[in-house]
């Protein structure tokens, strides 16, 4: 029983560590997309790019 509790505690710690890491990555990505990209790409170009990518994605889904 003690071993089970120890394993659950370790699993919980690993889960929290992973969650912290993913949160940091998400924050860095959000910062990059909100601050860095707009400085060298126009909003119109971004919109066109994302519309094209969404169309490609939708076509891919339709083919499945």
Steps between C-alpha positions, in 0.01 A plus 500: 500500500782739584659430161173585324473831685863578415436428130189719499694785660779468241244487217335815634835680520587397143159618382546840666851536355369420151215745543741776608724430201209506253369821654839665455516387138148624436584837655816534291308405184219746579752776565678421174180498294361814661814714515770376266319386187296821454820705495612353169180362341196707414162406640363458147775250412437306820130486430558374145749241625266365767204493260711298254615261775142452624385424145780243463408350836133478409588334168715250687214419738259460206736251334507285812 
